[in-house]
């Protein structure tokens, strides 16, 4: 599983907006970004420049460092959940030493 930054960023921004009970229209107006472009960012379809991200974070009244921390935590969870599971190796008959 590959963690895509743009998808994690979009999820974090959408979750923050929804938890505040705010609309795409409200945030797009405050951030001076088109509603359609903000929607594409939230859906992980477009990359946000650092300047645009700063503007969106300001509109959400949320520090950019909080966004990055949340993305890192989500990426860590995703990577750990998709890590291969290591199973113990079963002993073969010729590896077993008899006690006789």
Jmol script that loads the backbone (N, CA, C; Angstrom):
load data "model"
ATOM      1  N   UNK A   1       0.844  -1.184   0.000  1.00  0.00           N
ATOM      2  CA  UNK A   1       0.000   0.000   0.000  1.00  0.00           C
ATOM      3  C   UNK A   1       0.884   1.241   0.000  1.00  0.00           C
ATOM      4  N   UNK A   2       0.601   2.156  -0.895  1.00  0.00           N
ATOM      5  CA  UNK A   2       1.342   3.402  -0.991  1.00  0.00           C
ATOM      6  C   UNK A   2       0.494   4.513  -0.391  1.00  0.00           C
ATOM      7  N   UNK A   3       1.097   5.279   0.497  1.00  0.00           N
ATOM      8  CA  UNK A   3       0.419   6.420   1.099  1.00  0.00           C
ATOM      9  C   UNK A   3       0.694   7.631   0.225  1.00  0.00           C
ATOM     10  N   UNK A   4      -0.368   8.256  -0.283  1.00  0.00           N
ATOM     11  CA  UNK A   4      -0.209   9.441  -1.118  1.00  0.00           C
ATOM     12  C   UNK A   4      -0.462  10.689  -0.286  1.00  0.00           C
ATOM     13  N   UNK A   5       0.512  11.574  -0.280  1.00  0.00           N
ATOM     14  CA  UNK A   5       0.424  12.797   0.513  1.00  0.00           C
ATOM     15  C   UNK A   5      -0.814  13.600   0.161  1.00  0.00           C
ATOM     16  N   UNK A   6      -1.115  13.740  -1.127  1.00  0.00           N
ATOM     17  CA  UNK A   6      -2.257  14.567  -1.525  1.00  0.00           C
ATOM     18  C   UNK A   6      -3.581  14.004  -1.000  1.00  0.00           C
ATOM     19  N   UNK A   7      -3.682  12.672  -0.925  1.00  0.00           N
ATOM     20  CA  UNK A   7      -4.912  12.061  -0.403  1.00  0.00           C
ATOM     21  C   UNK A   7      -5.025  12.251   1.103  1.00  0.00           C
ATOM     22  N   UNK A   8      -3.928  12.058   1.817  1.00  0.00           N
ATOM     23  CA  UNK A   8      -3.940  12.256   3.267  1.00  0.00           C
ATOM     24  C   UNK A   8      -4.223  13.724   3.598  1.00  0.00           C
ATOM     25  N   UNK A   9      -3.598  14.633   2.856  1.00  0.00           N
ATOM     26  CA  UNK A   9      -3.832  16.062   3.069  1.00  0.00           C
ATOM     27  C   UNK A   9      -5.299  16.392   2.856  1.00  0.00           C
ATOM     28  N   UNK A  10      -5.869  15.901   1.780  1.00  0.00           N
ATOM     29  CA  UNK A  10      -7.278  16.150   1.494  1.00  0.00           C
ATOM     30  C   UNK A  10      -8.187  15.649   2.594  1.00  0.00           C
ATOM     31  N   UNK A  11      -7.890  14.454   3.104  1.00  0.00           N
ATOM     32  CA  UNK A  11      -8.703  13.889   4.193  1.00  0.00           C
ATOM     33  C   UNK A  11      -8.611  14.744   5.453  1.00  0.00           C
ATOM     34  N   UNK A  12      -7.405  15.196   5.776  1.00  0.00           N
ATOM     35  CA  UNK A  12      -7.210  16.011   6.980  1.00  0.00           C
ATOM     36  C   UNK A  12      -7.956  17.337   6.846  1.00  0.00           C
ATOM     37  N   UNK A  13      -7.840  17.974   5.694  1.00  0.00           N
ATOM     38  CA  UNK A  13      -8.522  19.261   5.491  1.00  0.00           C
ATOM     39  C   UNK A  13     -10.041  19.091   5.526  1.00  0.00           C
ATOM     40  N   UNK A  14     -10.543  18.058   4.857  1.00  0.00           N
ATOM     41  CA  UNK A  14     -11.993  17.815   4.848  1.00  0.00           C
ATOM     42  C   UNK A  14     -12.508  17.532   6.256  1.00  0.00           C
ATOM     43  N   UNK A  15     -11.788  16.679   6.989  1.00  0.00           N
ATOM     44  CA  UNK A  15     -12.202  16.354   8.357  1.00  0.00           C
ATOM     45  C   UNK A  15     -12.227  17.603   9.231  1.00  0.00           C
ATOM     46  N   UNK A  16     -11.232  18.466   9.081  1.00  0.00           N
ATOM     47  CA  UNK A  16     -11.174  19.695   9.883  1.00  0.00           C
ATOM     48  C   UNK A  16     -12.347  20.609   9.530  1.00  0.00           C
ATOM     49  N   UNK A  17     -12.614  20.758   8.250  1.00  0.00           N
ATOM     50  CA  UNK A  17     -13.718  21.621   7.810  1.00  0.00           C
ATOM     51  C   UNK A  17     -15.049  21.094   8.325  1.00  0.00           C
ATOM     52  N   UNK A  18     -15.267  19.807   8.168  1.00  0.00           N
ATOM     53  CA  UNK A  18     -16.532  19.213   8.609  1.00  0.00           C
ATOM     54  C   UNK A  18     -16.699  19.274  10.123  1.00  0.00           C
ATOM     55  N   UNK A  19     -15.602  19.062  10.848  1.00  0.00           N
ATOM     56  CA  UNK A  19     -15.699  19.110  12.312  1.00  0.00           C
ATOM     57  C   UNK A  19     -16.052  20.511  12.798  1.00  0.00           C
ATOM     58  N   UNK A  20     -15.744  21.511  11.988  1.00  0.00           N
ATOM     59  CA  UNK A  20     -16.093  22.893  12.313  1.00  0.00           C
ATOM     60  C   UNK A  20     -17.498  23.248  11.816  1.00  0.00           C
ATOM     61  N   UNK A  21     -18.116  22.329  11.087  1.00  0.00           N
ATOM     62  CA  UNK A  21     -19.452  22.579  10.547  1.00  0.00           C
ATOM     63  C   UNK A  21     -19.458  23.644   9.462  1.00  0.00           C
ATOM     64  N   UNK A  22     -18.362  23.707   8.708  1.00  0.00           N
ATOM     65  CA  UNK A  22     -18.232  24.750   7.684  1.00  0.00           C
ATOM     66  C   UNK A  22     -18.354  24.146   6.292  1.00  0.00           C
ATOM     67  N   UNK A  23     -18.681  24.984   5.345  1.00  0.00           N
ATOM     68  CA  UNK A  23     -18.896  24.540   3.973  1.00  0.00           C
ATOM     69  C   UNK A  23     -17.657  24.783   3.115  1.00  0.00           C
ATOM     70  N   UNK A  24     -17.599  24.058   2.007  1.00  0.00           N
ATOM     71  CA  UNK A  24     -16.543  24.317   1.024  1.00  0.00           C
ATOM     72  C   UNK A  24     -16.597  25.774   0.568  1.00  0.00           C
ATOM     73  N   UNK A  25     -17.791  26.286   0.367  1.00  0.00           N
ATOM     74  CA  UNK A  25     -17.961  27.664  -0.106  1.00  0.00           C
ATOM     75  C   UNK A  25     -17.354  28.657   0.880  1.00  0.00           C
ATOM     76  N   UNK A  26     -17.586  28.437   2.165  1.00  0.00           N
ATOM     77  CA  UNK A  26     -17.048  29.324   3.195  1.00  0.00           C
ATOM     78  C   UNK A  26     -15.519  29.313   3.183  1.00  0.00           C
ATOM     79  N   UNK A  27     -14.939  28.123   3.194  1.00  0.00           N
ATOM     80  CA  UNK A  27     -13.476  28.016   3.234  1.00  0.00           C
ATOM     81  C   UNK A  27     -12.860  28.539   1.939  1.00  0.00           C
ATOM     82  N   UNK A  28     -13.473  28.221   0.810  1.00  0.00           N
ATOM     83  CA  UNK A  28     -12.910  28.685  -0.460  1.00  0.00           C
ATOM     84  C   UNK A  28     -12.912  30.210  -0.535  1.00  0.00           C
ATOM     85  N   UNK A  29     -13.958  30.849  -0.024  1.00  0.00           N
ATOM     86  CA  UNK A  29     -14.020  32.317  -0.032  1.00  0.00           C
ATOM     87  C   UNK A  29     -12.949  32.904   0.891  1.00  0.00           C
ATOM     88  N   UNK A  30     -12.811  32.351   2.078  1.00  0.00           N
ATOM     89  CA  UNK A  30     -11.831  32.866   3.045  1.00  0.00           C
ATOM     90  C   UNK A  30     -10.392  32.599   2.599  1.00  0.00           C
ATOM     91  N   UNK A  31     -10.176  31.492   1.896  1.00  0.00           N
ATOM     92  CA  UNK A  31      -8.831  31.129   1.449  1.00  0.00           C
ATOM     93  C   UNK A  31      -8.505  31.703   0.076  1.00  0.00           C
ATOM     94  N   UNK A  32      -9.473  32.333  -0.567  1.00  0.00           N
ATOM     95  CA  UNK A  32      -9.303  32.889  -1.922  1.00  0.00           C
ATOM     96  C   UNK A  32      -8.875  31.819  -2.926  1.00  0.00           C
ATOM     97  N   UNK A  33      -9.575  30.692  -2.879  1.00  0.00           N
ATOM     98  CA  UNK A  33      -9.347  29.602  -3.825  1.00  0.00           C
ATOM     99  C   UNK A  33     -10.713  29.202  -4.377  1.00  0.00           C
ATOM    100  N   UNK A  34     -10.744  28.788  -5.618  1.00  0.00           N
ATOM    101  CA  UNK A  34     -12.033  28.424  -6.192  1.00  0.00           C
ATOM    102  C   UNK A  34     -12.615  27.213  -5.469  1.00  0.00           C
ATOM    103  N   UNK A  35     -13.910  27.185  -5.394  1.00  0.00           N
ATOM    104  CA  UNK A  35     -14.617  26.097  -4.730  1.00  0.00           C
ATOM    105  C   UNK A  35     -14.260  24.761  -5.379  1.00  0.00           C
ATOM    106  N   UNK A  36     -14.223  24.721  -6.696  1.00  0.00           N
ATOM    107  CA  UNK A  36     -13.901  23.490  -7.413  1.00  0.00           C
ATOM    108  C   UNK A  36     -12.503  22.989  -7.118  1.00  0.00           C
ATOM    109  N   UNK A  37     -11.548  23.919  -7.063  1.00  0.00           N
ATOM    110  CA  UNK A  37     -10.166  23.516  -6.795  1.00  0.00           C
ATOM    111  C   UNK A  37     -10.026  23.011  -5.361  1.00  0.00           C
ATOM    112  N   UNK A  38     -10.664  23.681  -4.408  1.00  0.00           N
ATOM    113  CA  UNK A  38     -10.631  23.230  -3.025  1.00  0.00           C
ATOM    114  C   UNK A  38     -11.255  21.835  -2.908  1.00  0.00           C
ATOM    115  N   UNK A  39     -12.333  21.620  -3.615  1.00  0.00           N
ATOM    116  CA  UNK A  39     -12.976  20.311  -3.615  1.00  0.00           C
ATOM    117  C   UNK A  39     -12.022  19.245  -4.158  1.00  0.00           C
ATOM    118  N   UNK A  40     -11.292  19.553  -5.219  1.00  0.00           N
ATOM    119  CA  UNK A  40     -10.335  18.602  -5.783  1.00  0.00           C
ATOM    120  C   UNK A  40      -9.187  18.319  -4.813  1.00  0.00           C
ATOM    121  N   UNK A  41      -8.772  19.339  -4.069  1.00  0.00           N
ATOM    122  CA  UNK A  41      -7.724  19.138  -3.056  1.00  0.00           C
ATOM    123  C   UNK A  41      -8.241  18.202  -1.972  1.00  0.00           C
ATOM    124  N   UNK A  42      -9.452  18.457  -1.492  1.00  0.00           N
ATOM    125  CA  UNK A  42     -10.029  17.604  -0.446  1.00  0.00           C
ATOM    126  C   UNK A  42     -10.203  16.162  -0.901  1.00  0.00           C
ATOM    127  N   UNK A  43     -10.480  15.958  -2.186  1.00  0.00           N
ATOM    128  CA  UNK A  43     -10.656  14.599  -2.708  1.00  0.00           C
ATOM    129  C   UNK A  43      -9.324  13.945  -3.071  1.00  0.00           C
ATOM    130  N   UNK A  44      -8.215  14.673  -2.880  1.00  0.00           N
ATOM    131  CA  UNK A  44      -6.892  14.131  -3.175  1.00  0.00           C
ATOM    132  C   UNK A  44      -6.576  14.071  -4.649  1.00  0.00           C
ATOM    133  N   UNK A  45      -7.289  14.849  -5.451  1.00  0.00           N
ATOM    134  CA  UNK A  45      -7.073  14.841  -6.893  1.00  0.00           C
ATOM    135  C   UNK A  45      -6.057  15.884  -7.344  1.00  0.00           C
ATOM    136  N   UNK A  46      -5.861  16.922  -6.546  1.00  0.00           N
ATOM    137  CA  UNK A  46      -4.917  17.994  -6.884  1.00  0.00           C
ATOM    138  C   UNK A  46      -3.950  18.207  -5.737  1.00  0.00           C
ATOM    139  N   UNK A  47      -2.746  18.634  -6.088  1.00  0.00           N
ATOM    140  CA  UNK A  47      -1.723  18.980  -5.105  1.00  0.00           C
ATOM    141  C   UNK A  47      -1.902  20.452  -4.725  1.00  0.00           C
ATOM    142  N   UNK A  48      -1.749  20.760  -3.457  1.00  0.00           N
ATOM    143  CA  UNK A  48      -1.824  22.148  -2.991  1.00  0.00           C
ATOM    144  C   UNK A  48      -0.406  22.682  -2.814  1.00  0.00           C
ATOM    145  N   UNK A  49      -0.142  23.880  -3.341  1.00  0.00           N
ATOM    146  CA  UNK A  49       1.158  24.509  -3.110  1.00  0.00           C
ATOM    147  C   UNK A  49       1.252  24.892  -1.638  1.00  0.00           C
ATOM    148  N   UNK A  50       2.455  25.174  -1.182  1.00  0.00           N
ATOM    149  CA  UNK A  50       2.619  25.565   0.224  1.00  0.00           C
ATOM    150  C   UNK A  50       1.892  26.869   0.520  1.00  0.00           C
ATOM    151  N   UNK A  51       1.862  27.790  -0.447  1.00  0.00           N
ATOM    152  CA  UNK A  51       1.154  29.055  -0.254  1.00  0.00           C
ATOM    153  C   UNK A  51      -0.349  28.830  -0.149  1.00  0.00           C
ATOM    154  N   UNK A  52      -0.874  27.965  -1.000  1.00  0.00           N
ATOM    155  CA  UNK A  52      -2.305  27.670  -0.979  1.00  0.00           C
ATOM    156  C   UNK A  52      -2.672  26.921   0.299  1.00  0.00           C
ATOM    157  N   UNK A  53      -1.832  25.999   0.706  1.00  0.00           N
ATOM    158  CA  UNK A  53      -2.087  25.267   1.940  1.00  0.00           C
ATOM    159  C   UNK A  53      -2.103  26.226   3.131  1.00  0.00           C
ATOM    160  N   UNK A  54      -1.187  27.167   3.158  1.00  0.00           N
ATOM    161  CA  UNK A  54      -1.155  28.156   4.241  1.00  0.00           C
ATOM    162  C   UNK A  54      -2.445  28.958   4.264  1.00  0.00           C
ATOM    163  N   UNK A  55      -2.951  29.317   3.107  1.00  0.00           N
ATOM    164  CA  UNK A  55      -4.197  30.074   3.006  1.00  0.00           C
ATOM    165  C   UNK A  55      -5.397  29.250   3.487  1.00  0.00           C
ATOM    166  N   UNK A  56      -5.427  27.986   3.105  1.00  0.00           N
ATOM    167  CA  UNK A  56      -6.522  27.104   3.541  1.00  0.00           C
ATOM    168  C   UNK A  56      -6.465  26.902   5.053  1.00  0.00           C
ATOM    169  N   UNK A  57      -5.261  26.686   5.581  1.00  0.00           N
ATOM    170  CA  UNK A  57      -5.106  26.514   7.029  1.00  0.00           C
ATOM    171  C   UNK A  57      -5.553  27.767   7.775  1.00  0.00           C
ATOM    172  N   UNK A  58      -5.217  28.939   7.246  1.00  0.00           N
ATOM    173  CA  UNK A  58      -5.649  30.191   7.877  1.00  0.00           C
ATOM    174  C   UNK A  58      -7.170  30.288   7.864  1.00  0.00           C
ATOM    175  N   UNK A  59      -7.787  29.904   6.754  1.00  0.00           N
ATOM    176  CA  UNK A  59      -9.251  29.942   6.653  1.00  0.00           C
ATOM    177  C   UNK A  59      -9.886  28.973   7.652  1.00  0.00           C
ATOM    178  N   UNK A  60      -9.206  27.858   7.912  1.00  0.00           N
ATOM    179  CA  UNK A  60      -9.703  26.880   8.880  1.00  0.00           C
ATOM    180  C   UNK A  60      -9.288  27.222  10.314  1.00  0.00           C
ATOM    181  N   UNK A  61      -8.489  28.299  10.448  1.00  0.00           N
ATOM    182  CA  UNK A  61      -7.949  28.707  11.754  1.00  0.00           C
ATOM    183  C   UNK A  61      -7.242  27.534  12.427  1.00  0.00           C
ATOM    184  N   UNK A  62      -6.351  26.952  11.646  1.00  0.00           N
ATOM    185  CA  UNK A  62      -5.663  25.726  12.050  1.00  0.00           C
ATOM    186  C   UNK A  62      -4.188  25.856  11.680  1.00  0.00           C
ATOM    187  N   UNK A  63      -3.275  25.632  12.620  1.00  0.00           N
ATOM    188  CA  UNK A  63      -1.850  25.725  12.280  1.00  0.00           C
ATOM    189  C   UNK A  63      -1.452  24.666  11.249  1.00  0.00           C
ATOM    190  N   UNK A  64      -0.608  25.052  10.314  1.00  0.00           N
ATOM    191  CA  UNK A  64      -0.147  24.108   9.303  1.00  0.00           C
ATOM    192  C   UNK A  64       0.595  22.945   9.965  1.00  0.00           C
ATOM    193  N   UNK A  65       1.279  23.216  11.066  1.00  0.00           N
ATOM    194  CA  UNK A  65       1.999  22.143  11.768  1.00  0.00           C
ATOM    195  C   UNK A  65       1.026  21.068  12.250  1.00  0.00           C
ATOM    196  N   UNK A  66      -0.179  21.467  12.638  1.00  0.00           N
ATOM    197  CA  UNK A  66      -1.191  20.488  13.055  1.00  0.00           C
ATOM    198  C   UNK A  66      -1.588  19.598  11.871  1.00  0.00           C
ATOM    199  N   UNK A  67      -1.725  20.199  10.705  1.00  0.00           N
ATOM    200  CA  UNK A  67      -2.069  19.443   9.493  1.00  0.00           C
ATOM    201  C   UNK A  67      -0.975  18.414   9.204  1.00  0.00           C
ATOM    202  N   UNK A  68       0.281  18.849   9.257  1.00  0.00           N
ATOM    203  CA  UNK A  68       1.392  17.940   8.975  1.00  0.00           C
ATOM    204  C   UNK A  68       1.484  16.819  10.013  1.00  0.00           C
ATOM    205  N   UNK A  69       1.237  17.151  11.272  1.00  0.00           N
ATOM    206  CA  UNK A  69       1.259  16.134  12.327  1.00  0.00           C
ATOM    207  C   UNK A  69       0.177  15.090  12.081  1.00  0.00           C
ATOM    208  N   UNK A  70      -1.012  15.553  11.742  1.00  0.00           N
ATOM    209  CA  UNK A  70      -2.123  14.628  11.480  1.00  0.00           C
ATOM    210  C   UNK A  70      -1.822  13.746  10.262  1.00  0.00           C
ATOM    211  N   UNK A  71      -1.243  14.318   9.227  1.00  0.00           N
ATOM    212  CA  UNK A  71      -0.876  13.534   8.041  1.00  0.00           C
ATOM    213  C   UNK A  71       0.149  12.472   8.413  1.00  0.00           C
ATOM    214  N   UNK A  72       1.147  12.841   9.207  1.00  0.00           N
ATOM    215  CA  UNK A  72       2.183  11.887   9.612  1.00  0.00           C
ATOM    216  C   UNK A  72       1.578  10.743  10.417  1.00  0.00           C
ATOM    217  N   UNK A  73       0.654  11.053  11.308  1.00  0.00           N
ATOM    218  CA  UNK A  73       0.012  10.008  12.104  1.00  0.00           C
ATOM    219  C   UNK A  73      -0.821   9.072  11.234  1.00  0.00           C
ATOM    220  N   UNK A  74      -1.549   9.632  10.283  1.00  0.00           N
ATOM    221  CA  UNK A  74      -2.359   8.806   9.377  1.00  0.00           C
ATOM    222  C   UNK A  74      -1.469   7.918   8.515  1.00  0.00           C
ATOM    223  N   UNK A  75      -0.381   8.484   8.007  1.00  0.00           N
ATOM    224  CA  UNK A  75       0.540   7.713   7.173  1.00  0.00           C
ATOM    225  C   UNK A  75       1.161   6.580   7.979  1.00  0.00           C
ATOM    226  N   UNK A  76       1.523   6.861   9.226  1.00  0.00           N
ATOM    227  CA  UNK A  76       2.103   5.841  10.086  1.00  0.00           C
ATOM    228  C   UNK A  76       1.117   4.696  10.309  1.00  0.00           C
ATOM    229  N   UNK A  77      -0.138   5.029  10.599  1.00  0.00           N
ATOM    230  CA  UNK A  77      -1.158   3.986  10.805  1.00  0.00           C
ATOM    231  C   UNK A  77      -1.347   3.154   9.535  1.00  0.00           C
ATOM    232  N   UNK A  78      -1.409   3.827   8.391  1.00  0.00           N
ATOM    233  CA  UNK A  78      -1.612   3.114   7.125  1.00  0.00           C
ATOM    234  C   UNK A  78      -0.445   2.197   6.818  1.00  0.00           C
ATOM    235  N   UNK A  79       0.768   2.676   7.047  1.00  0.00           N
ATOM    236  CA  UNK A  79       1.945   1.856   6.771  1.00  0.00           C
ATOM    237  C   UNK A  79       2.020   0.654   7.711  1.00  0.00           C
ATOM    238  N   UNK A  80       1.689   0.867   8.973  1.00  0.00           N
ATOM    239  CA  UNK A  80       1.732  -0.248   9.920  1.00  0.00           C
ATOM    240  C   UNK A  80       0.649  -1.277   9.620  1.00  0.00           C
ATOM    241  N   UNK A  81      -0.513  -0.818   9.177  1.00  0.00           N
ATOM    242  CA  UNK A  81      -1.596  -1.767   8.897  1.00  0.00           C
ATOM    243  C   UNK A  81      -1.342  -2.578   7.635  1.00  0.00           C
ATOM    244  N   UNK A  82      -0.477  -2.087   6.768  1.00  0.00           N
ATOM    245  CA  UNK A  82      -0.193  -2.822   5.536  1.00  0.00           C
ATOM    246  C   UNK A  82       1.163  -3.526   5.581  1.00  0.00           C
ATOM    247  N   UNK A  83       1.835  -3.470   6.725  1.00  0.00           N
ATOM    248  CA  UNK A  83       3.134  -4.130   6.849  1.00  0.00           C
ATOM    249  C   UNK A  83       2.949  -5.643   6.786  1.00  0.00           C
ATOM    250  N   UNK A  84       3.862  -6.325   6.155  1.00  0.00           N
ATOM    251  CA  UNK A  84       3.740  -7.786   6.086  1.00  0.00           C
ATOM    252  C   UNK A  84       3.838  -8.398   7.478  1.00  0.00           C
ATOM    253  N   UNK A  85       3.090  -9.449   7.671  1.00  0.00           N
ATOM    254  CA  UNK A  85       3.090 -10.167   8.940  1.00  0.00           C
ATOM    255  C   UNK A  85       4.145 -11.259   8.864  1.00  0.00           C
ATOM    256  N   UNK A  86       4.994 -11.331   9.867  1.00  0.00           N
ATOM    257  CA  UNK A  86       6.020 -12.369   9.918  1.00  0.00           C
ATOM    258  C   UNK A  86       5.499 -13.523  10.764  1.00  0.00           C
ATOM    259  N   UNK A  87       5.444 -14.688  10.142  1.00  0.00           N
ATOM    260  CA  UNK A  87       4.955 -15.879  10.833  1.00  0.00           C
ATOM    261  C   UNK A  87       6.137 -16.721  11.272  1.00  0.00           C
ATOM    262  N   UNK A  88       6.002 -17.412  12.396  1.00  0.00           N
ATOM    263  CA  UNK A  88       7.102 -18.286  12.839  1.00  0.00           C
ATOM    264  C   UNK A  88       7.271 -19.436  11.851  1.00  0.00           C
ATOM    265  N   UNK A  89       8.495 -19.886  11.709  1.00  0.00           N
ATOM    266  CA  UNK A  89       8.797 -20.994  10.813  1.00  0.00           C
ATOM    267  C   UNK A  89       8.532 -22.286  11.568  1.00  0.00           C
ATOM    268  N   UNK A  90       7.755 -23.161  10.959  1.00  0.00           N
ATOM    269  CA  UNK A  90       7.438 -24.454  11.586  1.00  0.00           C
ATOM    270  C   UNK A  90       8.683 -25.337  11.562  1.00  0.00           C
ATOM    271  N   UNK A  91       8.891 -26.075  12.635  1.00  0.00           N
ATOM    272  CA  UNK A  91      10.031 -26.986  12.718  1.00  0.00           C
ATOM    273  C   UNK A  91       9.807 -28.169  11.776  1.00  0.00           C
ATOM    274  N   UNK A  92      10.865 -28.567  11.094  1.00  0.00           N
ATOM    275  CA  UNK A  92      10.797 -29.753  10.237  1.00  0.00           C
ATOM    276  C   UNK A  92      11.143 -30.968  11.067  1.00  0.00           C
ATOM    277  N   UNK A  93      10.713 -32.136  10.612  1.00  0.00           N
ATOM    278  CA  UNK A  93      10.972 -33.383  11.343  1.00  0.00           C
ATOM    279  C   UNK A  93      12.458 -33.620  11.562  1.00  0.00           C
ATOM    280  N   UNK A  94      13.307 -33.306  10.568  1.00  0.00           N
ATOM    281  CA  UNK A  94      14.737 -33.564  10.707  1.00  0.00           C
ATOM    282  C   UNK A  94      15.446 -32.536  11.581  1.00  0.00           C
ATOM    283  N   UNK A  95      14.711 -31.443  11.971  1.00  0.00           N
ATOM    284  CA  UNK A  95      15.270 -30.454  12.879  1.00  0.00           C
ATOM    285  C   UNK A  95      15.042 -30.831  14.337  1.00  0.00           C
ATOM    286  N   UNK A  96      14.148 -31.769  14.568  1.00  0.00           N
ATOM    287  CA  UNK A  96      13.793 -32.155  15.929  1.00  0.00           C
ATOM    288  C   UNK A  96      14.779 -33.213  16.413  1.00  0.00           C
ATOM    289  N   UNK A  97      15.370 -32.954  17.545  1.00  0.00           N
ATOM    290  CA  UNK A  97      16.329 -33.906  18.118  1.00  0.00           C
ATOM    291  C   UNK A  97      15.573 -34.742  19.135  1.00  0.00           C
ATOM    292  N   UNK A  98      15.701 -36.063  18.999  1.00  0.00           N
ATOM    293  CA  UNK A  98      14.989 -36.939  19.943  1.00  0.00           C
ATOM    294  C   UNK A  98      15.748 -37.000  21.266  1.00  0.00           C
ATOM    295  N   UNK A  99      15.006 -37.218  22.312  1.00  0.00           N
ATOM    296  CA  UNK A  99      15.581 -37.260  23.652  1.00  0.00           C
ATOM    297  C   UNK A  99      15.970 -38.677  24.045  1.00  0.00           C
ATOM    298  N   UNK A 100      16.005 -39.601  23.125  1.00  0.00           N
ATOM    299  CA  UNK A 100      16.289 -41.011  23.426  1.00  0.00           C
ATOM    300  C   UNK A 100      17.715 -41.316  23.661  1.00  0.00           C
TER     301      UNK A 100
END
end "model"
wireframe off; spacefill off
backbone 0.3
color backbone group
